Amino acid sequence: MKQFLRNKSAVTGSIIVGILIITAIFADAIAPKDPYQMDIWESFRPPEGLRGEYILGTDDMGRDVLSRIIVGSRISLLVAIVATGVSLVFGVTLGAIAGYVGGITDAIIMRIMDLILAFPSILLAIAIVASLGPGVVNAMLAIAIVRIPAMVRVTRSMVLSLREEDFVAAAQALGLSHARILFRHILVNCYAPILVVATLNMGTAITVEATLSFLGLGAQPPIISWGRMLALGREAIRTAPHITLFPGLAIVFTTLGFNLLGDGLRDISDPQLRGR
């Protein structure tokens, strides 16, 4: 904890992520107006500041931009947690098996991962969602699939280095099963780099979800998504730039928060970087 508090990146990232979590949980109470309420007479109102009725202005349908950004944080956080969680479970399991078993099993798993990595991640996510159909669930599944190879590679490299340690040989000499050695003794020593990759994957998941929603493949109306808000405001970007500016800034700062947190955790977990 002392190292964490001394690391500026980790503290800054945790503050940003903490604000996102609080905003998503208490969105209904924080939002100043009903994010779904339309008032065509109030369309394209510019930002009015803290003293105005519409702090960040309104969109083409007269809906409050600030309220929609606050409620839209739920989708971003949900996608980040679920997609990263799925990629974490499958990635760590496959990477651990590949690194510990080796041989033909390792070759098959890694060639499948290489095949996934051969495609640009965003294009592969678009292809998966286009084949399954648009929606938040399919978007989360697509994001999880494209992020599994990174988790597999990190876990495999750690397992390959740890399986030659003396404590593994001692566990084998005691007659412990391979599953217990792998999941109770090796993987517990791999948590630091896995945690860093998982944190960075959350920022990537938010960006990819926003891209899919912008293209109409992610969240569908009436679900509010930051990427969907960007798509709806692009036609009025010259006359009412605030409609796309503020959702874009929300995506940028949220992704920045997860990246800063991941970098900070990397510095803390690496003894060579800890003193910087």
PyMOL commands that set and color helices and strands:
alter all, ss='L'
color gray80, all
select helices_A, chain A and resi 2-6+8-25+27-30+40-42+65-101+103-117+121-132+136-162+166-173+178-189+191-214+226-236+242-269
alter helices_A, ss='H'
color red, helices_A
deselect
rebuild
show_as cartoon
